[in-house]
């Protein structure tokens, strides 16, 4: 790994820590699959599901939405680390990556069927006294579920950012494994996010590659931070 600019050592170390946090926020909800089944995609089934598994549902929601925060830092740190390798590619890749996470945070939702508004609707559904009230709440839930589980432009942009940054890494100090994994992750991610409603469990391949890339990128950022420390 090449020498790092000491003035950015703090950002590199923070990027490494953020990558570790990103991976942790992926692992936590994945392990919760053993505590509760995946959320349904039908409003009438999902609302009682949330009431019965509210803690698990909220943890999954917070983790999958919250991981955008450390991802912001990682994209920024990687972009800065590549500024002398491929300035234009690093700038565009970093900008797209950061924008994707800002969009994800603004949406505040994540497939499958994870949305804060659905928690409110679940409470209303439990308190409803008539079939007409429940039917109206179910219709509102179905609309939110459809929007949440639709093709995610934020996800497509995240994969695009990874692809561009990984292409820039070929001339940088991230070794060989990270750019190769990143190109594969980015290319597969674009397709997987675009076709997510149709590919079903096949999305898991990208779902495993994504935290792997963040882990390797974070490890390299940590090394850059240590080497750049005066």
Buried (B, 14 or more C-beta within 10 A) or exposed (E): EEEBBEEBBEBBBBBBBBBBBBBEBBEBBBEBEEEBEEBBBEBBEBBEBBBEBEEBBBBBBBBBBBBBBBBBBBBBBBBBBBBEBBEEBBBBBBBBBBBBBBBBBEBBBBBBBBBBBBBBBBBBBEEBEEEEEBEBBBEBBBEBBEEBBEEBBBBBBBBBBBBBBBBBBBBBBBBEBBBEBBBBBBBBBBBBBBEBBEBEEEBEBBBEBBBBBBBBBBBBBBBBBBBBEE
